[in-house]
Amino acid sequence: MTTRIVVLGGGYSGQPAARLAARAKDVSVTLVNERDLFVERVRLHQLAAGEELRERPLSDLLAGTGVQLVVDRVVTIDPEAKSVVLASGDTLSYDTLIYALGSRMGGQTVPGVAEHALTVATHEEAVLLRARITDGGVVTVVGGGLTGIEAATELAEQYPALKVRLVTDGVFGARLSRKGRQHLHRTFDQLGIELREQAAVREVRVDGVVLADGEHVGSDLVVWTIGFTVPRLATEAGLAVDEHGRLLVDDTGRSTSHPDVYGCGDAVAMHMSGGQELRMACATAMPVAQHAVRAILARRDGRPAKPFRFRYVNQCISLGRRDGLIQFVNRYDEPVEAVLTGRLAALYKETVVRSAFQVQRHPSFPTSF
Ligand SMILES: Cc1cc2nc3c(=O)[nH]c(=O)nc-3n(C[C@H](O)[C@H](O)[C@H](O)COP(=O)(O)OP(=O)(O)OC[C@H]3O[C@@H](n4cnc5c(N)ncnc54)[C@H](O)[C@@H]3O)c2cc1C
């Protein structure tokens, strides 16, 4: 009998999951994505900074794989009827569902973000930012996480006459080693990026941001890089989710409430054996996708599904096209005093980004990078 597998989301985790599943015997695999495009999200700061990225239509990537692509937006999941309703009104029935809808910017409680800030979270938003950036004026990047650091450095490098400022509410680089922080500060100095630490933004206005102490920091553009949220579909469907709406899955990637539903990527909360939640990253999304598909097929064939095992290796941060920071970490993602910096690090990061794309073509490719 044919098993109908429907995959929701054709990003870093959903696309390889669909391809891998389609290699099995007696399955029909349908992948639903809202547009016919594989978005290299890890390069969206590059796109926003004006670089030309290669368009990668999902229909090209999936040609000859046996995966049926449906370009449509998922609006409802009915886990009791085992069906999915699409914006077009069409319905898809499944035996097994793979939930891989990713994340986006949203749910901001800071006034003015939705009205006045731009971001690099999705393709459309990066394109919008790209259209607004000019080589001059002032841009304020809010958020000292990896996305904020990558966006600020990319913009500063591509637009030397643009004054770039990064505002963060905590200590800059707090999750890096001493050497990592030192390199980051050096790079920011070299690129002329102004850093405002311990400065929480309480409002975004058309002409800049207002800090918690009331100071108005003027800016032509504000780029918001904090507060990623996930789609609400799993919550609305009554699937077990965590407090952020991420689908709760066990160590095989299976929903803790609905055994016919599996998940991978940013929209899913999976925990390591010690209880630590996996971070939202390609680095975790792709191995979980591979694992979930293997678990689905094992169970279908009457074999036991193995628990997911994962150890972190590094955090790869691009600092423009000519510099980077590879922060090595222990298996629990805690920084150790070993870093790679400069051009070699930029090359390393580029290799990792390319490898992540290779997984899209070769879904069983090793993903421990
Ligand atoms: C600027 C930036 C830089 C990053 N850099 C790194 C990095 O260096 N390293 C790293 O590991 N991670 C990085 N990340 C994070 C990484 O991109 C995500 O963790 C990864 O994309 C998650 O994969 P996913 O499959 O869960 O989601 P995605 O890749 O986002 O795919 C989700 C897909 O679902 C589709 N979708 C969503 N809702 C619907 C719907 N209702 N109907 C139909 N389709 C829908 C979306 O269009 C998308 O195609 C970065 C993210 C950003 C924004």
PDBQT file of the ligand as one rigid body, heavy atoms in Angstrom, charges set to zero:
ROOT
HETATM    1  C1  LIG A 401      19.573  36.334   7.740  1.00  0.00    +0.000 C 
HETATM    2  C2  LIG A 401      19.615  34.944   8.330  1.00  0.00    +0.000 A 
HETATM    3  C3  LIG A 401      20.851  34.306   8.481  1.00  0.00    +0.000 A 
HETATM    4  C4  LIG A 401      20.908  33.016   9.017  1.00  0.00    +0.000 A 
HETATM    5  N1  LIG A 401      22.136  32.418   9.160  1.00  0.00    +0.000 NA
HETATM    6  C5  LIG A 401      22.194  31.170   9.642  1.00  0.00    +0.000 A 
HETATM    7  C6  LIG A 401      23.457  30.505   9.751  1.00  0.00    +0.000 A 
HETATM    8  O1  LIG A 401      24.503  31.075   9.449  1.00  0.00    +0.000 OA
HETATM    9  N2  LIG A 401      23.483  29.226  10.205  1.00  0.00    +0.000 N 
HETATM   10  C7  LIG A 401      22.335  28.555  10.566  1.00  0.00    +0.000 A 
HETATM   11  O2  LIG A 401      22.419  27.380  10.953  1.00  0.00    +0.000 OA
HETATM   12  N3  LIG A 401      21.128  29.153  10.476  1.00  0.00    +0.000 NA
HETATM   13  C8  LIG A 401      21.025  30.439  10.025  1.00  0.00    +0.000 A 
HETATM   14  N4  LIG A 401      19.808  31.051   9.914  1.00  0.00    +0.000 N 
HETATM   15  C9  LIG A 401      18.602  30.311  10.355  1.00  0.00    +0.000 C 
HETATM   16  C10 LIG A 401      18.128  29.371   9.268  1.00  0.00    +0.000 C 
HETATM   17  O3  LIG A 401      17.906  30.054   8.084  1.00  0.00    +0.000 OA
HETATM   18  C11 LIG A 401      16.850  28.686   9.725  1.00  0.00    +0.000 C 
HETATM   19  O4  LIG A 401      17.104  28.059  10.966  1.00  0.00    +0.000 OA
HETATM   20  C12 LIG A 401      16.400  27.639   8.701  1.00  0.00    +0.000 C 
HETATM   21  O5  LIG A 401      16.021  28.285   7.506  1.00  0.00    +0.000 OA
HETATM   22  C13 LIG A 401      15.257  26.796   9.252  1.00  0.00    +0.000 C 
HETATM   23  O6  LIG A 401      14.826  25.904   8.275  1.00  0.00    +0.000 OA
HETATM   24  P1  LIG A 401      13.285  25.516   8.169  1.00  0.00    +0.000 P 
HETATM   25  O7  LIG A 401      13.186  24.453   7.164  1.00  0.00    +0.000 OA
HETATM   26  O8  LIG A 401      12.719  25.315   9.508  1.00  0.00    +0.000 OA
HETATM   27  O9  LIG A 401      12.574  26.864   7.673  1.00  0.00    +0.000 OA
HETATM   28  P2  LIG A 401      12.740  27.691   6.319  1.00  0.00    +0.000 P 
HETATM   29  O10 LIG A 401      14.040  27.435   5.679  1.00  0.00    +0.000 OA
HETATM   30  O11 LIG A 401      12.407  29.092   6.678  1.00  0.00    +0.000 OA
HETATM   31  O12 LIG A 401      11.585  27.096   5.395  1.00  0.00    +0.000 OA
HETATM   32  C14 LIG A 401      10.216  27.222   5.720  1.00  0.00    +0.000 C 
HETATM   33  C15 LIG A 401       9.438  27.209   4.432  1.00  0.00    +0.000 C 
HETATM   34  O13 LIG A 401       8.048  27.142   4.738  1.00  0.00    +0.000 OA
HETATM   35  C16 LIG A 401       7.348  28.037   3.889  1.00  0.00    +0.000 C 
HETATM   36  N5  LIG A 401       6.096  28.374   4.563  1.00  0.00    +0.000 N 
HETATM   37  C17 LIG A 401       5.924  29.005   5.745  1.00  0.00    +0.000 A 
HETATM   38  N6  LIG A 401       4.616  29.108   6.043  1.00  0.00    +0.000 NA
HETATM   39  C18 LIG A 401       3.943  28.541   5.009  1.00  0.00    +0.000 A 
HETATM   40  C19 LIG A 401       2.562  28.298   4.741  1.00  0.00    +0.000 A 
HETATM   41  N7  LIG A 401       1.597  28.674   5.595  1.00  0.00    +0.000 N 
HETATM   42  N8  LIG A 401       2.237  27.656   3.608  1.00  0.00    +0.000 NA
HETATM   43  C20 LIG A 401       3.195  27.252   2.722  1.00  0.00    +0.000 A 
HETATM   44  N9  LIG A 401       4.506  27.439   2.934  1.00  0.00    +0.000 NA
HETATM   45  C21 LIG A 401       4.891  28.074   4.064  1.00  0.00    +0.000 A 
HETATM   46  C22 LIG A 401       8.317  29.204   3.745  1.00  0.00    +0.000 C 
HETATM   47  O14 LIG A 401       8.029  29.990   2.610  1.00  0.00    +0.000 OA
HETATM   48  C23 LIG A 401       9.643  28.461   3.603  1.00  0.00    +0.000 C 
HETATM   49  O15 LIG A 401       9.894  28.114   2.257  1.00  0.00    +0.000 OA
HETATM   50  C24 LIG A 401      19.705  32.343   9.401  1.00  0.00    +0.000 A 
HETATM   51  C25 LIG A 401      18.466  32.987   9.232  1.00  0.00    +0.000 A 
HETATM   52  C26 LIG A 401      18.413  34.263   8.706  1.00  0.00    +0.000 A 
HETATM   53  C27 LIG A 401      17.072  34.938   8.534  1.00  0.00    +0.000 C 
ENDROOT
TORSDOF 0
